[in-house]
Amino acid sequence: MNKQLHLLFFTAIFFFVAGCKKDSATIVTPPPTGKDPNTAEVVSIDRFSSTAGNLYVRTATNGMPAANAAVNFDVAPFITHGI
């Protein structure tokens, strides 16, 4: 019994050490760098277009905010009431 326990212990240690080995083929990528807000390009955001929206899609009559317009999610039709 004691011999089997030693064999189990050394097998567990072997697999632990083998699993902790560092892979030499690991590619290290540099961290992303931030952009200066004063010189960064301006991005167009359109949350309610037919390609981006699922639940709220802008039509000519529903009054959804236009592209790049501010959105107030605390007013109708965005605010909802739960039970």
C-alpha positions, 0 to 999 in steps of 0.5 A: 500500500505504501509503495502504491501511495508513493507511486501515486504521489510522484505521478501527481508531482510529475504531471503538475511539473509537466503542466507548468512548463512554459511553452516556448512557441508562445507569441507575445503581443504588445499591449494595445496603445491608447489614442489621443482624443484630440487627434483621433478620427471621429467615428459615426455611431448609428444605434437604430439603423436597420443594419444595427438595430434589432428591437428599436429600428428607426423609421420615418414615423417612430421618432428614434434619434438620428445617427450621431445624436444623443440618446436619453434612455430614461424617456419613452420609448426606451424606459420600460415598466416591470411587474 
